[in-house]
Structure formats: structure tokens, C-alpha cells
Amino acid sequence: MSDDETTADDEVGTPEAVGAECETVNVAVGDRAENVATVTLSRPDARNALNAQLRAELKDVLDAIEASDVRVVVLTGSEESGAFVAGADVTELRERGPLEQREASKRPRVYEYVDDLEQPVIGAINGHALGGGCELAQACDTRIAREGAKLGQPEINLGIMPGGGGTQRLPRLVGEGQAMKLILSGELVDAEEARDIGLVDEVHGEDEFEERVYDLAESMAEKSPLALEFAKKAVKASSRMELEQGIEYEAELFAHLFASEDKNEGIDAFFEDRDPEWKGK
């Protein structure tokens, strides 16, 4: 490559290089499964509370991931933190007035970054996910929880309400009644109840938790990155569009894939009884 030729990775920095510059977010690519990035939130002194620094660093990391060859993201909390994300940083909230909060709430926030990321995001909920942490989990594409984790929206106990998308994403996952119960009472649910109401998709014991997370991540990462991206967009649209509009959107994305090299490669590999070699084109 000549000096004046750069790729998106060169301009943004690789995910691991960006992660190395962060204090509260760690990144590893391919250590557990090929083309899978593990993004670990690590602010152990505050149980991964979402302060301004963590939010900014997570955004930087996700920007780098979107510009990379990563196909699937696992988002989790460090073991030292003892939580997935324990919530927002209450100290920051106490000092804000309405104008400051409106500024802090300008989108895209970390929740939209996760929700809108081109790659699928698996929320590996290895500890409590409360308040903003529960909202961050809701923004993931699928959620696997470890036994012992608790989830909930306790903001009402502080005289406020969820402000990171919880009043909108939570009813879409668990239904309006369950969402009202959790948001208006501030009660927490354990991982098993969260699974039963649809807030998480699977629950596993400590011995099986990580194995299941990376088995799922690997099974996704083996697929065409273009197909993953378009399928994610189509499924997301199902809760945001009317049925007829959503079906039209699905058909349009489906047709776009027929212009890709990956479509031809996938079908050729099927007929030749071999593994496809995806190009992401």
C-alpha cells in the first residue's frame, strides 16, 4: 500500500489500538473466536457506572469496530467490577440541571451506538445491569445473563425515570405491563425472572456462561458480514415500522444482497458442499 492509500481502519485506528488508549474500556479481537471482538467495561471502583469518560471511550471503541473487519461484538463487564453496569454515575446526575441534562442526552448516546452498530452485539450480562446498565443491555441485539445477575430500572427511587431508552425499549421486549411494573416500582429481577419475561434470552451458570456466549458469537461470525448487517437492520425495523412498511423494507434489503459477491459465494459453496469464503462485498 502506498503512503497516500489508507483504509477506514487506518483513519480510525484498529479496535485494539483504540482500546489500548482507553482507561475504562478494554478490547480484544479474535481471542475467543475469529472475527469476534470482546468489549469489556472496566471501571471497578464504581461497578462500571456510566460516567462521561466511560461513555466517550465506549463510543470511540465502537466507531473503530464498525470500521474494522469484526463481525460480532460481545459486550460485557470486567470481573473486577462485579457488575455488567451498575447504572449511571449518580454524582454526575446530582450536579446537572435541565439544560445540562438536555445537552448530555443529545443523540447518539452509547445506547444508540450499540443499537445502531452494523455488527450484531451480544450482551454478556455477567453481573448486575441496573438503570443505565439495564438500558445498555436492552440496546444489545441479544442478551445472555449469568446466574446471580440482577436487572432493573431503579431510577424512580431517585425521583427520576429511565432516560436512556428504557421507557421505549423495555416495553418492546417485555410488554407494557411488565415494563410499567419494573419502571414504576424500581424493583429488581433476577436473571431467571428476566428470562421468563423476555428481558434476557438465556441464563447460564458460571461454568457454562462464557462458553455459550462465544459459541453463539462464533456461529454468527461464520456468516457473511453483509448478511449479518442487513438482517439486523430488518429485524430492528420490525418494532419500528408498520407491518406493510417493514415487509417492503425487508424486501429492499433482501434485493440489495443479490448485488453482493457474498450471495454468489454462499450459493456456490452450498452447491459445492464446502465452507463459504466471505468477502463482505
C-alpha positions as CSV (number, residue, x, y, z in Angstrom):
1,M,0.0,0.0,0.0
2,S,1.4,3.4,-0.9
3,D,1.7,6.2,1.6
4,D,-1.3,8.0,0.3
5,E,-3.6,4.9,0.4
6,T,-5.4,4.5,3.7
7,T,-8.3,2.3,4.8
8,A,-11.0,3.1,7.3
9,D,-9.1,1.1,9.9
10,D,-6.0,3.3,9.3
11,E,-8.1,6.5,9.7
12,V,-10.0,5.5,12.8
13,G,-7.5,3.1,14.3
14,T,-7.9,-0.6,14.9
15,P,-10.3,-1.6,17.8
16,E,-7.5,-2.9,19.9
17,A,-5.3,0.2,19.3
18,V,-8.2,2.4,20.3
19,G,-8.9,0.3,23.3
20,A,-5.3,0.5,24.4
21,E,-5.7,4.3,24.7
22,C,-8.8,3.8,27.0
23,E,-8.8,3.7,30.8
24,T,-12.3,2.2,31.2
25,V,-12.8,0.0,28.2
26,N,-10.7,-3.0,27.1
27,V,-10.9,-4.6,23.6
28,A,-9.7,-8.0,22.4
29,V,-10.3,-9.3,18.9
30,G,-10.2,-12.9,18.0
31,D,-9.0,-14.2,21.4
32,R,-12.1,-16.4,21.9
33,A,-13.5,-16.7,18.4
34,E,-12.4,-15.5,14.9
35,N,-13.8,-12.1,13.9
36,V,-15.4,-11.6,17.3
37,A,-14.5,-8.5,19.4
38,T,-14.9,-8.6,23.2
39,V,-15.5,-5.2,24.6
40,T,-15.1,-5.2,28.4
41,L,-16.2,-2.3,30.5
42,S,-13.8,-1.8,33.4
43,R,-14.4,0.8,36.0
44,P,-14.2,-1.4,39.1
45,D,-14.1,1.4,41.6
46,A,-17.7,2.3,40.6
47,R,-19.0,-1.0,39.4
48,N,-18.9,0.3,35.8
49,A,-21.2,3.2,36.4
50,L,-21.6,5.1,33.1
51,N,-19.7,8.3,33.7
52,A,-18.7,10.7,30.9
53,Q,-15.3,9.1,30.4
54,L,-16.6,5.5,30.0
55,R,-19.3,6.7,27.6
56,A,-16.8,8.6,25.5
57,E,-14.4,5.7,25.4
58,L,-17.1,3.2,24.5
59,K,-18.2,5.4,21.6
60,D,-14.6,5.6,20.3
61,V,-14.2,1.8,20.5
62,L,-17.5,1.1,18.7
63,D,-16.5,3.6,16.0
64,A,-13.3,1.6,15.5
65,I,-15.2,-1.7,15.5
66,E,-17.7,-0.5,12.9
67,A,-14.7,0.5,10.6
68,S,-13.0,-2.9,11.1
69,D,-13.4,-6.5,9.9
70,V,-15.0,-7.5,13.1
71,R,-18.3,-9.4,12.5
72,V,-19.7,-9.8,16.0
73,V,-19.3,-7.9,19.3
74,V,-19.6,-9.3,22.8
75,L,-20.2,-6.5,25.3
76,T,-19.6,-7.4,29.0
77,G,-18.3,-6.1,32.3
78,S,-14.9,-6.9,33.9
79,E,-14.9,-9.5,36.6
80,E,-13.1,-7.0,38.9
81,S,-16.1,-4.6,38.6
82,G,-18.5,-7.2,39.9
83,A,-21.2,-5.9,37.5
84,F,-22.2,-5.5,33.9
85,V,-23.1,-1.9,34.5
86,A,-24.4,-0.8,37.9
87,G,-26.1,2.3,36.4
88,A,-25.4,5.9,35.6
89,D,-22.9,7.9,37.7
90,V,-25.2,9.4,40.3
91,T,-22.7,12.0,41.3
92,E,-22.8,13.4,37.7
93,L,-26.6,13.4,37.8
94,R,-26.8,15.3,41.1
95,E,-24.9,18.2,39.6
96,R,-27.0,18.6,36.5
97,G,-29.9,20.9,35.8
98,P,-32.3,20.5,32.9
99,L,-30.2,22.4,30.4
100,E,-27.1,20.3,31.2
101,Q,-29.2,17.1,31.0
102,R,-30.6,18.0,27.7
103,E,-27.0,18.5,26.4
104,A,-26.0,15.2,27.9
105,S,-29.0,13.5,26.3
106,K,-28.2,14.6,22.8
107,R,-28.1,11.6,20.5
108,P,-26.3,9.4,19.5
109,R,-25.6,8.3,23.1
110,V,-23.9,5.0,23.9
111,Y,-27.3,3.3,23.7
112,E,-27.8,4.4,20.1
113,Y,-24.2,3.5,19.3
114,V,-24.8,-0.1,20.4
115,D,-28.3,-0.3,18.9
116,D,-27.2,1.1,15.5
117,L,-23.9,-0.7,15.2
118,E,-23.6,-2.5,11.9
119,Q,-22.4,-5.7,13.7
120,P,-24.5,-7.8,16.0
121,V,-23.9,-7.1,19.7
122,I,-24.3,-9.9,22.3
123,G,-24.8,-8.5,25.8
124,A,-22.9,-10.9,28.1
125,I,-24.5,-9.8,31.4
126,N,-22.1,-11.2,33.9
127,G,-23.3,-9.1,36.9
128,H,-25.9,-6.6,37.8
129,A,-27.4,-4.4,35.0
130,L,-29.2,-1.6,36.6
131,G,-30.6,1.7,35.4
132,G,-28.4,2.8,32.5
133,G,-26.8,-0.6,32.6
134,C,-30.1,-2.3,32.0
135,E,-30.8,0.2,29.2
136,L,-27.4,-0.6,27.7
137,A,-28.3,-4.3,27.8
138,Q,-31.6,-3.6,26.1
139,A,-29.8,-1.9,23.3
140,C,-27.9,-5.1,22.6
141,D,-29.2,-7.4,19.9
142,T,-29.4,-10.5,22.2
143,R,-28.7,-10.9,25.9
144,I,-27.2,-13.8,27.8
145,A,-27.1,-13.5,31.6
146,R,-25.1,-15.3,34.2
147,E,-26.9,-16.8,37.2
148,G,-26.8,-14.3,40.1
149,A,-27.2,-11.2,37.9
150,K,-30.0,-8.8,38.7
151,L,-31.6,-6.4,36.3
152,G,-33.9,-3.4,36.7
153,Q,-34.7,0.3,36.4
154,P,-34.4,1.7,39.9
155,E,-34.3,5.4,38.8
156,I,-37.8,6.0,40.3
157,N,-36.2,5.6,43.7
158,L,-34.1,8.7,43.0
159,G,-37.1,10.8,41.9
160,I,-36.3,10.4,38.2
161,M,-37.1,8.0,35.5
162,P,-35.2,6.0,32.8
163,G,-33.7,8.4,30.3
164,G,-31.5,6.1,28.1
165,G,-34.3,4.5,26.1
166,G,-35.7,2.3,28.9
167,T,-39.3,3.5,28.6
168,Q,-39.2,2.7,24.9
169,R,-37.1,-0.4,24.5
170,L,-38.2,-2.2,27.6
171,P,-41.9,-2.4,26.7
172,R,-40.9,-3.8,23.3
173,L,-39.0,-6.6,25.0
174,V,-41.3,-7.5,27.9
175,G,-44.7,-5.8,27.2
176,E,-46.2,-2.7,28.6
177,G,-47.4,-4.2,31.9
178,Q,-44.1,-5.8,32.9
179,A,-42.3,-2.6,31.8
180,M,-44.6,-0.5,33.9
181,K,-44.1,-2.8,36.9
182,L,-40.3,-2.6,36.7
183,I,-40.1,1.2,36.0
184,L,-42.7,2.4,38.4
185,S,-41.7,0.2,41.3
186,G,-37.9,0.2,40.8
187,E,-37.9,-3.5,41.7
188,L,-35.1,-5.6,40.5
189,V,-35.5,-9.1,39.0
190,D,-33.0,-11.9,39.0
191,A,-31.7,-13.4,35.8
192,E,-34.2,-16.3,35.7
193,E,-37.2,-13.9,36.0
194,A,-35.6,-11.6,33.5
195,R,-35.5,-14.6,31.1
196,D,-39.1,-15.5,31.9
197,I,-40.4,-12.1,31.0
198,G,-38.2,-11.7,27.9
199,L,-35.7,-9.2,29.2
200,V,-32.8,-11.6,28.6
201,D,-32.8,-14.5,26.2
202,E,-30.8,-17.1,28.1
203,V,-29.4,-17.7,31.6
204,H,-26.4,-20.0,32.3
205,G,-24.4,-20.9,35.3
206,E,-20.9,-19.7,35.8
207,D,-19.4,-22.8,34.3
208,E,-21.4,-22.6,31.1
209,F,-21.9,-18.9,30.7
210,E,-18.8,-17.8,28.7
211,E,-18.8,-21.0,26.6
212,R,-22.4,-20.3,25.5
213,V,-21.7,-16.6,24.8
214,Y,-18.8,-17.4,22.5
215,D,-20.5,-20.4,20.9
216,L,-23.3,-18.0,19.8
217,A,-20.8,-15.3,18.8
218,E,-18.8,-17.8,16.7
219,S,-21.9,-19.1,15.0
220,M,-22.8,-15.6,14.0
221,A,-19.3,-14.6,13.0
222,E,-19.2,-17.5,10.5
223,K,-21.8,-15.8,8.4
224,S,-21.5,-13.1,5.7
225,P,-20.9,-9.7,7.3
226,L,-23.2,-8.1,4.8
227,A,-26.0,-10.5,5.5
228,L,-25.5,-10.0,9.3
229,E,-25.7,-6.2,8.9
230,F,-28.8,-6.3,6.7
231,A,-30.6,-9.0,8.7
232,K,-30.0,-6.9,11.9
233,K,-31.5,-3.8,10.3
234,A,-34.5,-5.8,9.1
235,V,-35.3,-7.3,12.5
236,K,-34.8,-3.9,14.2
237,A,-37.3,-2.4,11.8
238,S,-40.0,-4.9,12.9
239,S,-40.7,-2.9,16.1
240,R,-40.3,0.5,14.5
241,M,-42.4,0.2,11.3
242,E,-45.9,-0.7,10.4
243,L,-46.1,-4.3,9.1
244,E,-46.5,-3.4,5.4
245,Q,-43.7,-0.8,5.6
246,G,-41.5,-3.3,7.3
247,I,-42.1,-6.0,4.7
248,E,-41.2,-3.6,2.0
249,Y,-38.1,-2.6,3.8
250,E,-37.1,-6.3,4.2
251,A,-37.7,-6.9,0.5
252,E,-35.5,-4.0,-0.4
253,L,-32.6,-5.2,1.8
254,F,-33.1,-8.7,0.5
255,A,-32.8,-7.5,-3.1
256,H,-29.7,-5.4,-2.3
257,L,-27.9,-8.6,-1.1
258,F,-28.4,-10.0,-4.6
259,A,-25.8,-7.5,-5.8
260,S,-23.2,-8.8,-3.4
261,E,-20.3,-11.2,-4.1
262,D,-21.2,-12.9,-0.8
263,K,-24.6,-14.0,-2.2
264,N,-22.9,-15.8,-5.1
265,E,-20.2,-17.2,-2.9
266,G,-22.8,-18.6,-0.4
267,I,-24.8,-20.3,-3.1
268,D,-21.8,-21.7,-4.9
269,A,-20.4,-23.0,-1.6
270,F,-23.8,-24.7,-0.9
271,F,-23.8,-26.5,-4.3
272,E,-20.1,-27.4,-3.9
273,D,-20.5,-28.7,-0.4
274,R,-17.8,-26.5,1.1
275,D,-17.5,-23.7,3.6
276,P,-18.0,-20.2,2.0
277,E,-15.2,-17.7,2.0
278,W,-17.0,-14.4,2.7
279,K,-15.6,-11.2,1.3
280,G,-18.0,-8.7,2.8
281,K,-18.7,-7.3,-0.6
